[in-house]
């Protein structure tokens, strides 16, 4: 394997190796097949059934609605039935829901087993599988239960994207735009010049884009694995986004897109941010929504249980300018008024 296809990041308790642009079959070089279990969802399994032949496989229902404790219990029961022990290696093959559940199960099964990821969606490749956050939802509260524990490896087989529905490409580009908005003004300009079809047709451009985003997030996590400082920047758009995602049954990308617009508008008041229109135009260009009618009171009720709330303030990620994010504590009462004014203005 060429050096260009391999990256390593050393985190607090683990060195994670990234394998870019390799085939699914490369898994057999990384793990003992007889001691490995693959966790995937029914969509991925149906779409790539031949690839799973000969592997011990657990298949869960697809979708955010199943990222809950009941699914975790079912996976644990199946691992027990398979005779999985502390030497078992769990591999999450799928999108963000699968990698979240796989990482969480690996953290708690027999008090911890080794695991790795093979992300199959744009969203998972650039965000969900990176950084060690693994967890589940409880009611309306996203990722409220979970762990931070790093995988042994991430394996990127870009051929799996051939069967990815158009809406999932759009979904993933919300996180790509987010990374550019908070950390990489040059990438944001590239995204403004291009469009989704460019990356879908040009594999070289896509591989470069995915790798660039993986590096952006991994660099941030390496410096602040447990989210005491810079890692909080990765939550741009996620504060309100997570609230509306489960309240209104939006896809993650749609919800984060709405959240980024609201955060940009709040930035105008707090940091004198002047490029909200650029954020909106970029999101629209990649097929993402930029406004919706939501009930501010309902949203605030969810936000009051957000992990980023500290006492009576919310640590909100705003933009100083495109490519530079900042975290500002906003009193909850003031945030309530801001959301009401944004709804009224729009």
N, C-alpha and C positions, 0 to 999 in steps of 0.2 A: 504493500500500500504506500502511495506517495505521501510525503510529509504534509503536502498541501491539503490532503483529505483528512488529516488527523489533528485534533487539538486536545490539550489537556488543561484542566483547571484544578488547582489545589484549594479545596475548601477546608473548613476547620477539622472535619473528621473523615474526609474522603477526597481522593483525587478522582475526578470524573473525566472520562475520555470521550471525546466527540468524534464519531466516524462519519464523514460527509461523503455523500454520493457513492454508497456501497449498496450491495444487494441484500435482500432479506436473508439469503442463505449464509451470509457472513456471520450470522448469529452463532452458527455451529463452531466458529473459531473462538468465540468469546465465552461460551458456557458449555458445560457438560449436559448434552441433550437429555440424558437419562435422569438428571437431577433438576431439570428446569421445568417450570410451568409457565405457559403463556396465558395472560389475561387479555381478552379482547371483547369487543361488542358484536352484536349480531350483524350489523351492517358491514363492518370490516371483514368479519368471518365469511359472510356470503360472497363478498366481492373478491376475496383472495383465498378461497378455500384450499386450493392446491398448495399454497405456501405453508399451511399449517399441518400438512400431512406428516405424521410421525412424531409430532410434538404433543406433549400433555397440554391440553387446552381447556380453559374455563371461559365460557361465553356468557356475557351479561347483556341485558337489554340496553339499547342505545338511547342516549339522551340525558340531559341535565336532571330530569325528573327522577332518574335512578341513581343520582350521586348522593345516596342516603345510607343510613346505618343498616337498613334491611338488606341492601345489596352487599354491603361489607360482610354481614353475617352469613349470607348465602355463599360468598366466596370462601370465607373461613371454613364453613361446613364442607365445601367441596375439596379444599386443601386437605382437611382431615381425612376425608374419604379416600383421597389419593395416597395417603400416607406421607404427606409432606412433612419434613422435619427441619431442623435448624440449618442443614446443608442445602436445602432447596433454594433455587434461584428463581425469583419471580420476574417475568418480563411483561411490561405493559405495552401492548401493541394497539394503538388507536389514537383517538383525539384526546382533548384535555380531560374529559370525564374519566376515560380509561386510565390515563397516566396518574390522575389524582387518586383514584381508588387503588390502583396498583401500589403506588408509593405509600399510601396510608396503611393498606393491609400488610405490606412488607415491614412497616415500622412496628406493628402491634402483634403480628403472628409469632407466637413463641418468643415474644419480646424482641423480635427483630431478625429478619432474614435479608440476604442480599437481593438487590433488584436492579433492573436496567429498563430503558425505554426505547421503543421504536415508534416514534410519532408518525401518524399517518395523515395529519391535516396541517394546513399552513399555521393555524393558531397554535397547535401543539408544538410544531417545529420551531417557532420563533419565540414562544412564550410559556405555554402551560407545562411543558416537560422540563423546562430549565429552571434551576434555582433551588430545588429541593422542597418547595412548598407542596404538601400533599394533604388533601382533606375532603370533607363532605359538607353538604348543606343540612341545615336543620330548619324546616319550615321556610320562611322567607329569607333566612339569614345565610348568605353564601359563605362557604368555607369557614364557618364559625368553629368547627371542630377539625383538628388536624395536627400535623407535625411539620418540622423542617428537618429533612434528612435527604442527603444527596444520593443519586443513583450511581452505580458503577460506570455506566456508559449511556450514551445516546447514539443510536444508529439511524442515519438518515438515508432511506431508500426512496429517492424521488419518483421512481416509477409508480409508487402507490398513489401519487397525486392524480394519475390519469383517470381514476374512477371517482375523484372528489367532485361532488356537486358544485355548480357555480356559486350557490349561496354560501358554501363553506370557504371558497376562495375569498369572497367578499368579507366574510366573517373574520378570517385571519388577517386581512389587510388593515383592519382597525388597530391591531396591536403593532403592526409595522409602522403605520402612521404615528401611533403613540410614541414609539421609540425615537422616531425622527424628530417629533415635536419636542421631546424632553432632552435629547442628547446629541442630535446629529443634524445640524441645519443643512449640510451638504446633501445628506440623504433625503431630506424633505424637498429640496430643490429638484432632485432626481425624480422623486415621486410626482412632483408637479408637472414635470416635462413628459413623463410616460403615462401609461394607462394599464389597466389590468391585463388586457390582451397581450401586451408586450411580454410580460413575465410568464404568461401561460404558454406562449409559443416559443420563447427563447430559453432553453434549458440553462444555458450558460449564465444568462442574466438572472434567472431564478435562483440557481445555486449560489451565486455571488450575493444576492439579496438575502437569502435565508441565512447564510453564514455570517453576513454582516450584522444581522439582527441578533443572531445567537451570541455573537461576540459582545454586542452592546449590553445585552442583559447579563451575560456571564461576568463581564468586567465589573458591573455594578454589584452583583451578588457577592463576588469574591471579596470586594472591599467592605461589604456590609451584609454579611450572610443573614443575620438575625433582625434586620430592619430597625436599626437604631438611628440611622442617618440617611445616606444617599439612596438606599433601597426603596425608601418611601416614595421617591420620584416615579417609580414604576407604577404607582397607583394613579397616575394622571388619568382622569376620566372614570376611574373605578368607584369613587365614593358614591356619587349619585348613580353611576352606571349599574353597580351591583344592586342597588335598591330597586331601580325600575326593571331590571332584568327578570327577577322572580315575581315582582308585583304584576307585571304586564306581559309575562311570558315571551320576552324578546330573546333573540339569540344574543350570545355574549358580545359579538361584534357590534350589533345594532345598539345594544345598551351602552357599551363603552363609547361609541360614536356620539350618542346623545350626551353622555357624561362629559366628553371632551369639549363639546360646544358650550355646555353650561360652565365648565371650569374656565374656559377662555373668556366667557362673559364676566365671570366673577373676577378674573385676572385684570380686566379693564379697570375695575374699581380699586383693586388692591396693589397692582404693580404697574399700572398705566400701560398694560399690554395693548398693542395697536394692530395686531394681525389676526384678529378673530376671523375676518373674511377669508384669509388664506387657509386657516384650519377648516372652515366650512367648505370652501371650494375643493380642497383636497379630498375630504371625506365624500363629498358628492361625486367626485370624479371616479372614485372606486366603488360607487354604488351603495354607499352607507347613508342612513338617515341622519338628518341634522336637527330635526325638531319633532316634538310630539306633545300632545296634551297629557299632562300628568297631574295628579292630585298632590299638591305640595304637602298637605297635612299627612297623607298616607306615606309619602316618601320620607318625611321627617321622622315619623314613627319608626321606620326601619333604620334610618340613619342613627337614631339614638342608641342603637345596639351595635353600630359599626365598630370594628376593631380599632379604627383610627381615632375614635373619640377618647379624649382624655379629660375627665371631669366634665366641665361645662363647655368645652371647646372641641372643635374638630380640626385635626391636622389635615388641611386641604392642599392638594398639589395644584399649583398655579404655574403660569408661564411668565417669565420676565420678557422673553422674546422667543421666537422659534428656535429650538435647539438648546434652550436653557430653562430648566424648571426650578421651582423653589417651593418649599413647604411653608405655609402660613397657618398659624392657629386662628380659627374663626369661631367666635362665640356662637353657640347653638342658636341662641335667640336671634343673632344677627344673620346667621345662615338662613334661618326660616324666612326672615324678611327679604333677603336677597332672592331666594327661590320664588317667593310670591311676586316680586317685582319683575323677575325674568319672565314668568308665566304671563303676567299682565302685558308686558312690553311686546311679547311675541304673539 
